[in-house]
């Protein structure tokens, strides 16, 4: 049975649909858009396309699509140009809809392209990784990386809708699933003590009966935070809370060339770094760090740097970190 969660914002509202059959949802919505005279096109990556189940692949194959290489290096100016050229060559108008089928990289890239083409067309996010389901597909932040840093170019562009189907997770590599759990754990640290306690007791898997409810709870938390500070302008707290672990994590990704760590893995190390900083500032009891590290390690996530990149060392990470605003957190108990 499909359910929905509404994201209510000042200028736009949109639903997050939790569906049992993504093939049915795609086919039905594409047909409805077509009847309304609106053209649909797909953006995805090679790994996602190869893993699609037959019914989903059939729905995708009926429409024009652009398939890009998978991986963080795709989140680039070059790929951004390819997406824009793809839509321009099809002569899409402002009524067109870009379906963005993939993980966080494709989601961020596709959302930014939709925001830019003809000064903005609608997109529909179909996240295929756990990380994208609980984080990047919700909230309207889109963007690409530059040599100088991660997510330095982008736009706020909320989707028409988000479709979340846990069936995608059955073919997700274990390392990718674990990377998504870093974001789930982040939500427990941000303000849901019950969620964090559950994660201490249970190691979730793609087939775990509790996973859909946990994903929904994460989306609910993010939607609530975004609702109060949509464009991250609050002087403290607000949407910046969602960057927990990312200040250090982004620096780690940049210094290692976006190849040594998956985004969620870097965030996991970043969570420990933020916890240590918070402890030094007197905001977090030392014993809490052990709890955080235990949950991360239980979910097969790194809690320290595996090794320092050649020529970077601790100094390299420190220099990258200085390009970003340092943040810390206090674990909340409600």
VEXDREN-2710 file (C-alpha; in Angstrom, 1 decimal):
% VEXDREN-2710
k/r/px/py/pz
1/UNK/0.0/0.0/0.0
2/UNK/1.4/3.4/-1.0
3/UNK/1.6/6.3/1.4
4/UNK/2.7/9.9/1.1
5/UNK/4.3/12.6/3.2
6/UNK/3.7/16.2/2.2
7/UNK/6.6/18.8/2.2
8/UNK/4.9/22.1/2.9
9/UNK/6.9/25.2/2.0
10/UNK/6.1/28.9/1.6
11/UNK/6.2/28.9/-2.2
12/UNK/5.8/25.3/-3.1
13/UNK/4.4/22.0/-1.7
14/UNK/5.2/18.6/-3.0
15/UNK/4.6/15.0/-2.0
16/UNK/7.1/12.2/-1.1
17/UNK/5.4/9.0/-2.2
18/UNK/6.4/5.7/-0.6
19/UNK/5.4/3.1/-3.1
20/UNK/5.4/-0.6/-3.2
21/UNK/5.8/-0.9/-7.0
22/UNK/8.0/1.8/-8.6
23/UNK/7.2/0.4/-12.1
24/UNK/3.4/1.0/-11.5
25/UNK/4.1/4.5/-10.1
26/UNK/6.3/5.4/-13.1
27/UNK/4.0/4.1/-15.7
28/UNK/0.9/5.7/-14.2
29/UNK/2.5/9.1/-13.7
30/UNK/4.2/9.2/-17.1
31/UNK/0.8/8.4/-18.7
32/UNK/-0.9/11.2/-16.7
33/UNK/1.7/13.7/-17.8
34/UNK/1.4/12.6/-21.4
35/UNK/-2.3/13.0/-21.4
36/UNK/-1.8/16.5/-20.1
37/UNK/0.6/17.2/-23.0
38/UNK/3.7/17.1/-21.0
39/UNK/6.8/15.3/-22.2
40/UNK/8.9/13.2/-19.9
41/UNK/12.6/12.3/-20.2
42/UNK/15.0/10.4/-18.0
43/UNK/18.4/11.0/-16.5
44/UNK/20.2/8.1/-14.9
45/UNK/23.6/6.5/-14.6
46/UNK/25.1/3.3/-16.0
47/UNK/25.0/1.3/-12.7
48/UNK/21.4/2.1/-12.0
49/UNK/20.3/1.3/-15.6
50/UNK/22.1/-2.1/-15.4
51/UNK/20.4/-3.0/-12.1
52/UNK/16.9/-2.0/-13.0
53/UNK/14.3/-4.8/-12.8
54/UNK/12.5/-5.6/-16.1
55/UNK/9.2/-3.8/-15.3
56/UNK/11.1/-0.6/-14.4
57/UNK/13.4/-0.9/-17.3
58/UNK/10.4/-1.2/-19.6
59/UNK/9.0/2.1/-18.4
60/UNK/12.3/3.8/-18.8
61/UNK/12.9/2.4/-22.3
62/UNK/9.8/4.0/-23.6
63/UNK/11.2/7.5/-23.1
64/UNK/14.3/9.5/-24.2
65/UNK/17.1/9.1/-21.7
66/UNK/20.6/10.2/-20.9
67/UNK/22.9/7.7/-19.2
68/UNK/26.0/9.0/-17.5
69/UNK/28.9/7.3/-15.8
70/UNK/28.3/6.6/-12.1
71/UNK/30.4/8.1/-9.4
72/UNK/31.1/11.5/-7.7
73/UNK/33.3/12.7/-10.7
74/UNK/30.1/12.8/-12.7
75/UNK/28.9/15.7/-10.6
76/UNK/30.8/18.2/-12.8
77/UNK/30.5/21.1/-15.1
78/UNK/31.1/18.8/-18.0
79/UNK/28.2/16.5/-17.1
80/UNK/26.0/19.5/-16.3
81/UNK/26.6/20.7/-19.9
82/UNK/25.7/17.2/-21.3
83/UNK/22.4/17.2/-19.5
84/UNK/21.5/20.7/-20.8
85/UNK/22.5/19.7/-24.3
86/UNK/20.4/16.6/-24.1
87/UNK/17.3/18.5/-23.2
88/UNK/18.0/21.3/-25.8
89/UNK/18.5/18.7/-28.6
90/UNK/15.1/17.3/-27.8
91/UNK/13.7/20.8/-27.9
92/UNK/12.0/20.4/-24.6
93/UNK/9.8/23.3/-23.5
94/UNK/8.9/24.5/-20.0
95/UNK/6.1/21.9/-19.7
96/UNK/8.6/19.1/-19.9
97/UNK/9.5/17.0/-16.9
98/UNK/12.9/15.6/-16.1
99/UNK/12.8/12.3/-14.3
100/UNK/16.0/11.9/-12.2
101/UNK/16.6/8.2/-11.5
102/UNK/19.6/7.5/-9.4
103/UNK/21.6/8.2/-6.2
104/UNK/22.8/11.5/-4.7
105/UNK/25.1/12.4/-7.6
106/UNK/22.5/12.1/-10.3
107/UNK/19.9/13.6/-8.1
108/UNK/22.0/16.8/-7.4
109/UNK/23.1/17.1/-11.0
110/UNK/19.7/16.5/-12.5
111/UNK/18.0/18.9/-10.1
112/UNK/20.5/21.6/-11.0
113/UNK/20.0/21.0/-14.7
114/UNK/16.2/21.2/-14.3
115/UNK/16.6/24.5/-12.3
116/UNK/18.8/25.9/-15.1
117/UNK/17.2/24.8/-18.4
118/UNK/14.8/27.4/-19.7
119/UNK/15.3/29.1/-16.3
120/UNK/13.5/26.1/-14.6
121/UNK/11.5/23.1/-15.5
122/UNK/10.0/20.5/-13.2
123/UNK/11.8/17.4/-12.2
124/UNK/10.7/14.2/-10.4
125/UNK/13.2/12.6/-8.1
126/UNK/13.4/8.8/-8.0
127/UNK/16.2/8.0/-5.5
128/UNK/17.7/4.6/-5.9
129/UNK/20.1/4.6/-2.9
130/UNK/19.4/4.8/0.8
131/UNK/21.5/8.0/1.1
132/UNK/19.4/9.7/-1.6
133/UNK/16.1/8.5/-0.2
134/UNK/16.8/10.0/3.3
135/UNK/18.8/13.0/2.3
136/UNK/19.6/14.4/-1.2
137/UNK/16.2/13.8/-2.9
138/UNK/14.3/15.9/-0.3
139/UNK/14.8/19.6/0.3
140/UNK/15.6/21.1/-3.0
141/UNK/19.3/21.5/-2.7
142/UNK/20.9/20.8/-6.1
143/UNK/24.4/21.4/-7.4
144/UNK/27.8/20.2/-8.8
145/UNK/31.4/20.2/-7.6
146/UNK/34.3/22.4/-8.7
147/UNK/38.0/21.8/-8.4
148/UNK/37.9/24.2/-5.4
149/UNK/35.3/22.3/-3.5
150/UNK/32.1/20.3/-3.3
151/UNK/28.7/21.7/-4.1
152/UNK/30.0/25.2/-4.9
153/UNK/27.6/25.7/-7.8
154/UNK/23.9/25.0/-7.6
155/UNK/20.4/26.2/-6.9
156/UNK/17.4/25.6/-4.7
157/UNK/15.0/23.7/-6.9
158/UNK/12.3/21.6/-5.3
159/UNK/11.0/18.6/-7.2
160/UNK/7.5/18.1/-8.5
161/UNK/7.4/14.9/-6.4
162/UNK/9.7/12.3/-4.9
163/UNK/9.0/8.5/-5.3
164/UNK/10.7/6.3/-2.8
165/UNK/10.7/2.5/-3.3
166/UNK/12.8/0.3/-1.1
167/UNK/12.8/-2.4/-3.8
168/UNK/15.8/-0.5/-5.3
169/UNK/17.8/-1.3/-2.2
170/UNK/17.7/-5.1/-2.8
171/UNK/20.3/-4.7/-5.5
172/UNK/22.3/-1.9/-3.8
173/UNK/25.9/-3.0/-3.0
174/UNK/26.5/-3.4/0.7
175/UNK/29.1/-0.6/0.8
176/UNK/26.5/1.8/-0.7
177/UNK/23.8/0.8/1.8
178/UNK/26.2/1.3/4.7
179/UNK/27.1/4.8/3.3
180/UNK/23.4/5.7/3.4
181/UNK/23.2/4.5/7.0
182/UNK/25.6/7.4/7.9
183/UNK/22.8/9.8/7.0
184/UNK/20.3/7.8/9.0
185/UNK/22.5/7.8/12.0
186/UNK/22.9/11.6/11.6
187/UNK/19.2/12.1/12.0
188/UNK/19.3/10.1/15.3
189/UNK/22.0/12.4/16.5
190/UNK/20.1/15.6/15.3
191/UNK/17.0/15.2/17.4
192/UNK/15.5/11.7/17.7
193/UNK/16.9/9.9/20.7
194/UNK/14.4/7.0/20.1
195/UNK/15.8/6.5/16.6
196/UNK/19.4/6.6/17.8
197/UNK/18.5/4.1/20.5
198/UNK/16.9/1.8/17.9
199/UNK/20.0/2.0/15.8
200/UNK/22.1/1.1/18.8
201/UNK/20.1/-2.1/19.2
202/UNK/19.4/-3.0/15.6
203/UNK/21.6/-3.2/12.5
204/UNK/19.3/-2.5/9.6
205/UNK/19.5/-4.3/6.3
206/UNK/17.8/-3.7/3.0
207/UNK/15.3/-6.5/3.8
208/UNK/14.7/-5.4/7.4
209/UNK/11.0/-4.9/8.2
210/UNK/11.8/-1.6/10.1
211/UNK/13.6/0.0/7.3
212/UNK/10.7/1.7/5.5
213/UNK/9.5/3.3/8.7
214/UNK/13.0/4.5/9.4
215/UNK/13.3/6.0/5.9
216/UNK/10.0/7.8/6.4
217/UNK/11.0/9.1/9.8
218/UNK/14.2/10.6/8.3
219/UNK/12.3/12.2/5.5
220/UNK/9.8/13.6/8.0
221/UNK/12.6/15.1/10.0
222/UNK/14.3/16.7/7.0
223/UNK/11.0/18.1/5.7
224/UNK/10.3/19.7/9.1
225/UNK/13.8/21.3/9.2
226/UNK/13.6/22.6/5.6
227/UNK/10.1/24.0/6.3
228/UNK/11.5/26.3/9.0
229/UNK/14.6/27.4/7.1
230/UNK/14.2/26.6/3.4
231/UNK/17.2/28.5/2.1
232/UNK/19.5/28.0/5.1
233/UNK/19.5/31.6/6.2
234/UNK/18.9/31.1/9.9
235/UNK/21.8/32.6/11.9
236/UNK/22.0/29.4/13.9
237/UNK/20.4/26.0/13.9
238/UNK/17.9/25.7/11.1
239/UNK/18.8/23.9/8.0
240/UNK/22.5/24.1/8.8
241/UNK/21.9/21.3/11.3
242/UNK/21.6/19.0/8.4
243/UNK/25.3/19.6/7.7
244/UNK/26.3/17.7/10.7
245/UNK/29.3/15.6/9.8
246/UNK/29.5/17.2/6.4
247/UNK/31.9/20.0/7.3
248/UNK/34.7/17.5/7.9
249/UNK/33.3/15.0/5.4
250/UNK/33.4/17.4/2.5
251/UNK/37.0/18.3/3.3
252/UNK/37.9/14.6/3.4
253/UNK/36.2/14.0/0.0
254/UNK/37.9/16.9/-1.6
255/UNK/41.4/16.1/-0.4
256/UNK/41.1/12.5/-1.4
257/UNK/39.9/13.4/-4.9
258/UNK/36.4/12.0/-4.4
259/UNK/37.7/8.5/-4.9
260/UNK/38.8/7.1/-1.5
261/UNK/35.6/7.5/0.4
262/UNK/31.9/7.3/-0.6
263/UNK/30.0/10.4/0.6
264/UNK/28.4/8.6/3.5
265/UNK/31.7/7.1/4.6
266/UNK/33.3/10.6/4.7
267/UNK/30.2/11.9/6.6
268/UNK/30.7/9.0/9.1
269/UNK/34.3/10.1/9.8
270/UNK/33.0/13.7/9.9
271/UNK/30.4/12.8/12.6
272/UNK/33.2/11.5/14.8
273/UNK/35.2/14.6/14.1
274/UNK/32.3/16.9/15.0
275/UNK/31.6/14.9/18.1
276/UNK/35.2/15.3/19.2
277/UNK/35.1/19.0/18.6
278/UNK/31.9/19.3/20.5
279/UNK/33.4/17.4/23.4
280/UNK/36.4/19.7/23.5
281/UNK/34.1/22.7/23.5
282/UNK/32.2/21.2/26.5
283/UNK/29.0/20.6/24.5
284/UNK/29.1/16.8/24.6
285/UNK/30.1/14.3/27.3
286/UNK/33.1/12.2/26.3
287/UNK/31.1/8.9/26.8
288/UNK/28.8/9.9/24.0
289/UNK/31.6/9.7/21.5
290/UNK/32.0/6.0/22.2
291/UNK/28.2/5.4/21.5
292/UNK/28.5/7.3/18.2
293/UNK/31.5/5.3/17.1
294/UNK/29.9/2.0/18.1
295/UNK/26.8/2.6/16.0
296/UNK/28.9/3.7/13.0
297/UNK/31.2/0.7/13.2
298/UNK/28.3/-1.7/13.7
299/UNK/27.0/-0.4/10.3
300/UNK/30.3/-1.0/8.6
301/UNK/31.3/2.6/8.5
302/UNK/34.7/4.1/9.1
303/UNK/35.2/6.1/12.4
304/UNK/38.7/7.4/11.5
305/UNK/40.7/8.2/8.4
306/UNK/42.0/5.0/6.8
307/UNK/45.2/6.7/5.7
308/UNK/46.2/10.1/4.6
309/UNK/46.4/10.8/0.9
310/UNK/49.8/11.2/-0.6
311/UNK/51.1/14.7/-0.3
312/UNK/48.1/15.8/1.9
313/UNK/48.5/14.4/5.4
314/UNK/46.9/16.0/8.3
315/UNK/47.9/19.4/7.0
316/UNK/46.1/18.9/3.7
317/UNK/42.9/18.0/5.5
318/UNK/43.3/21.0/7.8
319/UNK/43.8/23.3/4.8
320/UNK/40.7/21.9/3.1
321/UNK/38.7/22.2/6.3
322/UNK/39.6/25.9/6.6
323/UNK/37.7/26.6/3.4
324/UNK/34.5/25.5/5.1
325/UNK/32.7/26.8/8.1
326/UNK/33.5/24.7/11.1
327/UNK/30.4/23.4/12.9
328/UNK/29.7/21.4/16.0
329/UNK/26.7/19.9/17.6
330/UNK/25.1/19.0/20.8
331/UNK/23.2/15.7/20.9
332/UNK/19.6/16.3/21.6
333/UNK/17.5/14.0/23.7
334/UNK/14.1/14.5/22.0
END
